[in-house]
Amino acid sequence: MSERTERSEGREHMPGQPGMSERTERSEGREHMPGQPGMSERTERSEGREHMPGRHRMSGPVTVLSVTGWCRNGSTIIGNVLGEVPGVAHVGELHFLWKNSTGRGVNDRCGCGLPLTACPLWSAVLPVGRPAGVSAEAHAAEVIRRQRARLRTRHTWRVLRRGAADADTRAHADLLGAVYREVAARTGARVIVDSTKIPGESALLPHVPGVEPYWLHLVRDPRAVAHSWREPKEYVYAMSAARSTAYWHGFNLASAAINRRHPGRSTFLRYEDFAADPAGTVDALLRLIGADPADNPVHDRTVELRGNHTVTGNPDRFRTGPTVIRDTDDGWRRTLTGRQRVAVAALAWPLSTRYGYRPGGTARTHPGAAARVGERER
């Protein structure tokens, strides 16, 4: 299986990316204030987050908020905003920790700017679950084999029906539990946000020891997603509008199945409603995971982002400083051709209609995104 093919199921990246353009430097869902530090300065200033304190004593299960849906849905900015809340850690797309840390991917950097193997958090976490006498490369190969064989998006319904019914799935559940607990112990976090967005793995969470799972099914207008995929962005490759929408449909179907199975622990959110009311949306998400809305870091559409330890995700994860969350997401109107719009409309239906995306129009936002958070799958 090629790396490009696997990323279609698991969204890894391909080599040969261009240098960062002006368009790349603008966030898909946010704007950055003047005076933003450069990469080297950003790496140096992570508000002390590069240096992990000693292990914390953990009591009780670790709360894990699993973000599902198709990629380019805004999970990086939402995860990083939640990661600014005391007691919450956003780990990015944890699924790729083993692949990227052993050079099998093309993005080996943590959100702190260091290679994963040199990061003070991930260098301590990577040995967790590795059998004695097994090299990091061999361990990673085994983890990746299990992920591909048992926990891809196409396996979501089987995992929902059968749980950890076979040895490979049980072994991966045990590994995830140990890793989540180690991250919590190293960071002091009570809540971990995992924005992997691979429903097959997310469906396994009820069978992961030491974890209390919650799910956020995050959806973005498929036209905006196609717009985001139209050209490479640092280490992320490009994808056609038709292909991205086909995956949008499949990943969202699987994500909806998880929410229907766990209605009391899941919620549905459209990115457009987050953009319309970021502070209200974050308030509601904090209530879902048992955190205090008084710690909401969003003020007047602005959040101060510090360093993070995300495994991978949108390249904007490296940005720090005051960040304005924009209230519009309609760049697709300028870039998608008529043929591309027809392809997106055909491939996204009927989910696009169910989620409120109107052909030829903008997404219908609702007064107060907080009213949408907690809405059940339809």
KOLSESE-398092 format. One record per residue: residue in one letter; x negated, y, z negated of N, C-alpha, C in turn. Coordinates in steps of 0.1 Angstrom, whole numbers, plus 2048, in hexadecimal, padded with zeros to 3 digits. Example, Ala and Ser with C-alpha at 12.3 -4.5 7.8 and 13.67 -1.06 7.14 Angstrom:
BEGIN
A77C7C77B27857D37B277C7DF7B2 S7807EA7B97777F57B977F8007B1 
//
This chain:
BEGIN
M7F87F48008008008007F780D800 S7FA8168097F282280A7F682B7FE E7ED8357FB7F083E7F07FB8477F4 R7FD84B80180885380581584B802 T81583E8068218368048258357F5 E81B8337ED81D8317DF82283E7D9 R81E84A7DD8228567D88318597DB S8358537E68438547EA84C84D7DF E8478427D984E83C7CE84A8437C1 G83D8477C083884B7B38328597B4 R83285F7C082E86D7C28208707BE E8168687C380886C7C18058757CD H7F88797CE7F48837D77EA87E7E1 M7E88857EC7DF8807F67D388A7F8 P7C88857FC7BC88E7FD7BD897809 G7B389F80B7B28A88167BB8B5814 Q7BD8B98077C68C48057BE8D1809 P7C68DB80E7BF8E88127BC8F0805 G7B58FB8077B39047FC7C090B7F8 M7C19117EC7CD9177E87D09247F0 S7DC9247F67E09307FD7E79397F4 E7EA9457FA7F294F7F27FF9497EE R8059427F881293C7F58119317EA T80692A7EB8049207E08039267D3 E7FD9327D27FA9387C580793D7BF R81293E7C681E9427C08269357BC S82B9357B083292A7AB83F9287B3 E84391B7B48509187BA85B91E7B2 G85A91F7A586592379C86192E793 R85593479585193E78B847948791 E84695378B83C95D790833960784 H82796378881C96577D81897477D M81797977181598776E80798B773 P8049987767F799C77A7ED99A76E G7E19987737D69967697D5988765 Q7DB97F76D7DA97176A7CB96C76A P7C69657607B89607617B695776C G7A99567717A594D77B7A493F775 M7A193577E7A292777A79792476F S78B92A77178192776678592D759 E78B93975A78F94074D79B939747 R7A49347507AF92D74B7AB920744 T7A191974A79C90D744796910736 E79091B73578991E72879392371D R79F9297227A892E7187B5925718 S7B591C70F7C291470E7C7915700 E7C49216FA7C99236EC7C59186E3 G7B99136E57B49086DC7B98FA6DF R7C18F96EA7C78EC6ED7BD8E26F3 E7B28E66F87A88DC6FD7A38D36F2 H7A38D86E579D8D16DA7A88CB6D2 M7AA8BE6D37B58B76CC7B08B66BD P7B98B86B47B68B66A67B68A76A3 G7B28A36977B28956947C088F695 R7C18826947CD87B6967D787E68A H7E388168D7ED8846837F487767F R7F987767380086C66E80F86D673 M81386367A82086368082A85A678 S83685F67684085766F84D858678 G85284C67A85E84B68385A84B691 P86484969A8628486A885E8556AE V8588556BA8558616C28608636CB T8658706CB8708736D58698766E2 V86E86F6ED8698716FA875876703 L87388270987C887713877884721 S87D87B72887987673588087E740 V87988674887F88D75388088575F T88C88476588E87B77189288477C G89587E78889888579488D88479E W88D88B7A988388B7B38798967B1 C86D8957B586389F7B28668AC7BA R85F8B77B68618C47BA86F8C97B5 N8728C47A987F8C87A387E8D2798 G8728D77958708E178B86C8DB77D S8698CE77D8658C87718598CD76A T84F8D27738428D776D8458E3765 I84C8ED76A84E8F97638578F6756 I8618EE75886A8EB74C8628E4742 G85A8DA7468528D373C8488DC735 N8418E573D8388EE73783E8F872D V84A8FC7318529057278558FE71A L85A8F271C85D8EA70F8508E7708 G8458E570F8388E27088338EE700 E8398FA7018359056F983C9056EC V8468FC6EA84D8FB6DD8458F46D3 P8438F86C783C8F16BD8428E36BB G8398D96BB83D8CB6B98418C46C6 V83F8CB6D28438C56DE8368C56E7 A8338B96EE8288B86F782D8B4704 H8298BB70F82D8B771C8208B0722 V8228A372681789C72B81689B73A G8208A27418208A174F825893754 E81F88E75F82388176481A87675F L81E87075481686774D81385A755 H81D85775D81B84B76680E84A76D F8088557717FC8567797EF857771 L7F08557637E485775B7DA84D75F W7DD8407617D38367647CE837772 K7D683A77B7D283B7897C984778B N7CD8527867C585E7887B885E780 S7B88587747AC85976C7A1850771 T7A484677A79A83D78079784078E G79B84C7937988507A17A08497AC R7AB8437A87B483D7B27BD8487B8 G7BF8537B17C685E7B77BC8697BB V7C28747BF7B887F7C47B988A7BA N7C18897AF7C28947A67BF88E798 D7B28917947AE88B7877AD89577C R7B38A077E7B28AB7737BE8AB76A C7BB8AD75E7C68B07547CA8BF755 G7D58C27507DA8D07507D08D9749 C7C88D47417BE8DD73A7B38E1743 G7B28DB74F7A88DE75979C8D4759 L79B8CB74F7908C174E7958B4755 P78B8AC75A78F89F75E796897753 L79F88F7577A788774C79D880743 T79287A74978987274078087B737 A78088873A77989173178289A728 C78F89972B7998A172379989B714 P7998A470A79989F6FC7A58976F8 L7B08996FF7BC8916FC7BB883704 W7BA8847117BC8787197B086F718 S7A487471579886B71379A863707 A7A28686FD7A58606F17B18576F3 V7BA85A6FC7C68526FE7C3846708 L7BB8497127B983E71C7B4831717 P7AC83070C7A98227087B581B701 V7BF8226FE7CB81B6F77D1810700 G7D28056FA7D97FA7017CF7F270A R7C37F670B7B97EF7147B37E370C P7B57D77127AF7CC70A7A07CC709 A79B7C76FE78D7C76FB7867C0707 G77B7C670B7727C07157777C3724 V7827CA7257887CE7327847DC736 S77E7DE74177A7EC7467867F5748 A78380274878E80B74B794809759 E78B8067627908047707997F7771 A7957ED76B79D7E076B7AA7E2764 H7AA7E97587B67EC7517C07F4759 A7BA7FF7607C38077687C97FF774 A7C17F677A7C67EE7857D27E6780 E7D17E07747DC7D876F7E87E076C V7E67EC7667F27F57647F97F8771 I7F17FC77A7F78007877FE7F578E R7F87E978D7FF7DD79380D7DB78C R80D7DC77F81A7DA7788247E577D Q81F7F177D8287FC78182E7FA78F R8267F679982B7F47A68347E77A7 A8317DD79F8387D17A18467D179A R8477D978F8537D878685A7E5784 L8547F17868597FD78185A80978B R85C80579785E8107A186D8147A1 T87081E7A887E8237A88888197AD R8848117B688D8067BB8907FC7B0 H8887FB7A588A7F279B8937F778F T89780479189F80A7868AB802781 W8B37FD78A8BF7F67868BC7E9780 R8B17E27848AD7D677E8A87D876F V8A17E376D89C7E67608A87E9757 L8B27F175C8BD7F47548C57E8750 R8C67DE7598CD7D27568C67C874D R8B97C77508B17BC7498A77C173E G8A47CE73F89A7D373588D7CD737 A8857CB72D8787C672E8797B672D A87E7B17388817A273887579A73D D86B79F74285F79774685379D740 A84879574183C79873A8357A573F D8367A874C8307B47518377C074C T8447C074C84C7CB74784A7CD738 R84A7C27308487C372283A7C971F A8307C57278227CA7248227D9727 H8297DD7328297EC7358307F472A A83B7EE7258437F571A83A7F670E D8337EC70A82A7ED6FF81F7F7701 L8197F870D80F80271081481070F L820812715826820714828824706 G82E81B6FE83081E6F08238226E8 A81981A6EB80C81D6E480682B6E9 V80882E6F680383A6FB80B8466F6 Y8188456F68208506F181D8536E2 R81B8486DA81884A6CC80A8506CA E80184C6D37F38526D17F48616D5 V7FB8646DF7FC8726E380287A6D8 A80D8756D281387C6C680987D6BB A8028736B87F88736AD7ED87D6B0 R7E987E6BC7DD8876BF7E28966C0 T7EE8986C47F38A66C67FB8AB6BA G8008A26B280A8A66A88188A86AD A81A8A56B98288A76BF83289D6BA R83E8A26B78498996B48518956C1 V84F89D6CB85789B6D884D89B6E3 I84E8916EC8458916F884E892704 V84B89B70D85289D71A84A896724 D85088C72B849885735850887742 S84A88F74C85189375884D88A764 T84B87D76184787376B850873777 K85D87277486887277F868865787 I86485A78186684D78887084577F P87C84578588783F77D885831778 G87E82978087C81B77C87481A76E E86B82376D86382376086B82A755 S87283475987A83B74F885832749 A88B82975189582074C890817742 L88381574187D80C73887C811729 L87E81E72887B82571B88381F70F P88F81A71089681470588F8086FF H88680270887F7F67048707F9700 V86D8056FF85F80A6FB85F80B6EC P8568046E58568046D78518126D1 G8588166C68548226C085882F6C7 V86282E6D08668396D887583B6D6 E87A8486D588884C6D588A8536E2 P89084D6EC8908536FA89C85D6FC Y89A8677048A48707098A1872718 W8AB8757208A987772E8AE884733 L8A788B73C8AB8977438AB894752 H8B78937588B88917668B889F76C L8AD8A37738AB8B07788AC8B0787 V8B58B878D8B88B879B8B58C67A0 R8B08C77AC8AE8D37B38B48D27C1 D8B98DD7C68BE8DE7D48B58D77DE P8BA8CD7E58B28C57EE8AB8CE7F9 R8B18D97FC8AB8E280689F8E9800 A8A08ED7F38958F37ED88A8E97EB V88D8DC7E88838D27E787C8D07F4 A8848CF7FF87D8CE80D8748DA810 H8788E580C8708F280D8638F0806 S8648EB7FA8588E97F184E8DF7F7 W8548D57FE84B8CA8048458CE811 R8498D98178468DB8258378DC828 E82E8DF81F8208DF8228188DB815 P80B8D78178038D380B8028DE801 K8008DA7F57FE8E47EA7F38DE7E1 E7E78E37E27DB8DD7DB7DB8CE7DD Y7DC8C67D37DB8B87D47E88B07D8 V7F28B87DB7FF8B27DE8018B37ED Y8058A77F48068A78028138AC807 A8158AE8148228B381982B8A781D M8388AA81F84189F82384C8A682B S85289F83585C8A483D8698A6835 A8728AF83A87E8B28338878A5832 A88789D83D88F89183D88A887833 R87D88583287887C82987988081A S87788D81887889180A887890805 T89089380E89E89280B8A3883809 A89D87A8118A186C80E89C868800 Y89086C7FC88C8687EF8948707E4 W89787C7E78A08847DE8AC87C7DB H8B28777E58BF86F7E38BC8637DB G8B285B7DE8B084E7D78AC8507C9 F8A385A7C689E85C7B98A98627B0 N8B286A7B68BD8707AE8C88657AB L8CA85C7B48D38517B28CE8497A6 A8C18457A68BC83D79B8BC84578E S8B985278E8B985A7828C785B77C A8D185C7858DF85D7808E385077A A8DE84577F8E18387788DC83776A I8D183D7678CB83D75A8D4845751 N8D88517558E185A74D8EE85374A R8F484C7549008467518FF83A747 R8F38347478F182973D8EF82F72F H8EA83B72E8E78417218ED84F720 P8FA84F72090185D7208FE865713 G8FC85E7088FA8666FC8EC86B6FA R8E38677038D586B7018D087270E S8D88757178D487B7248DC887727 T8D688F7318DD89B7358D989D744 F8E18A574B8DF8A87598DE8B775A L8D48BB7628D18C97648CD8CC772 R8D28D77788CE8DB7858C38E6782 Y8B98E678A8AE8F07898B48FE78B E8BD9007948C390D7968CA91378A D8CF90A7818D590F7758CB91376B F8C090B76B8B49107628AF91D767 A8AE91F7748A992C7798B3937776 A8C09347758CA93F7728C9943764 D8C693975B8C693C74D8BC934746 P8AF9377478A492E7428A592D733 A8A793972C8A793871D8B3930718 G8BF93171E8CA9297198C891A71C T8C29177288C090972B8B6903721 V8AB90A71E8A19057158A7903707 D8B090C7038B790B6F68BE8FD6F6 A8C58FA7008CD8EE7018C48E2701 L8B98E27088B08D77098AA8D46FB L8A68DF6F48A08DD6E78AA8D76DE R8B78DA6DF8C18D46D68C28C56DA L8C18C26E78C28B46EB8B78AB6E4 I8AB8B06E38A08A86DE89E8AB6CF G8A78B26C98A68B46BA89C8BF6B6 A8988C86BF88F8D36BC8978DF6B9 D8918E96B38978F56AE8989006B9 P8A49046BE8A490E6C989E91B6C4 A89C91D6B889592A6B388792A6B8 D88191F6BC87491E6C18739206D1 N87E9236D787F9256E587492F6EA P86B92C6F38609356F786493E702 V87093D70787594671387B95270D H87695E71287C96B70E87D97471A D88997871D88B98172888597A735 R88896E737883966743874964744 T86D96773985E96673985A95D72E V85095573184A94B72783B94D728 E83594C71D82694C71C82193E71C L81B93A72881692C72980792C725 R80492271D7F69207197F191471F G7E690F71B7E19027217E98F671E N7E88EC7267F08E07247E88D4727 H7ED8C87247E68BC7277EF8B3730 T7F38B873B7FB8B17457F28A874D V7F689B74F7EF8927577EE896766 T7FA89976B7FB89E7798098A577A G80B8AA7868188B27888158BD792 N81E8C679381D8D179C8108D9799 P8088DD7A37FB8E47A07FD8F0797 D8098F679780B90178E8098FE77F R8088F277C8068EE76E7F98F4768 F7F08F87717E38FE76D7E490C769 R7F091276C7F19217697F492375A T7EF92E7567F29337487F5941748 G7FA94673C7FD95473B80C95773C P81096473C81E96873D82396374B T82E95C74A83495675684395A757 V84796076285596476485C95976C I86795476786F94A76D879951777 R87794F78487F95678D88D95178E D89795A7918A59567918AA95279F T8A19517A98A594C7B689C9417BB D8A29387C389B92D7C889F92A7D7 D89F9347DF8A49337ED89A9357F7 G88D9327F58839337FF88692A80B W88E92080989191781589891E820 R89F92981D8A793082789D936831 R89193982D88793F83787F93483E T87F92883987591F83E87B912845 L88790E84188D902847893905854 T8908FD85E8978FF86B8A58F986B G8AD8FC8758BA8F78768BA8E8876 R8B18E287D8B18D387D8AD8CD870 Q8A48D48698A08CF85B8AC8D0852 R8B48DB8538BF8DD84A8CA8D284D V8CC8CF8598D58C485D8D18B7857 A8C48B48588BF8A78528C08A7843 V8BD8B283D8BF8B282E8CD8B082A A8D78B78318E58B682E8EA8A882F A8E68A283A8EA89483D8E588A833 L8D888B8308D28818278D5884818 A8D88908148DB8938068EA890802 W8F389080C90188D80990387F805 P90C87B7FC9158847F591088A7E8 L9048867E48FF88C7D78FE89B7D7 S8FA8A17E28F88AF7E29068B67DF T9118B17E591E8B77E29218B47D3 R91F8A97CE9228A57C091A8AF7B7 Y90E8B37BA9068BB7B29088CA7B4 G9118CE7BD9158DB7BF90D8E37CA Y9068DC7D38FE8E27DD9078E37EA R90A8EF7EE9148F17F990C8F2806 P9118EC81190A8ED81E90A8FC822 G8FF9008268FD90E82C8FD919821 G8FF91581490091F80A8F691C7FF T8F69247F58ED9237E98F491A7DF A8EC9157D68F290D7CB8FB9167C3 R9069107BF90F9187B690A9177A8 T9059227A390092279590C92578C H90A92177F91592277591192C76B P91B93376591893D75B91393674E G90693874C9009327408FC924743 A8F09227478EB91474A8EC90B73E A8EC9117328ED9087268FA900726 A90590672D9118FE72E9108F2737 R9068F27409048E77498FB8DC742 V8F28E073A8EA8D67338F38CE72A G8F28C172B8FA8B87239068B372B E9078B87379128B374090E8A5744 R91889D74591688F74991588D758 E90F88275C90E87F76A91C87D76F R91F88277C92C88078292B87678C 
//
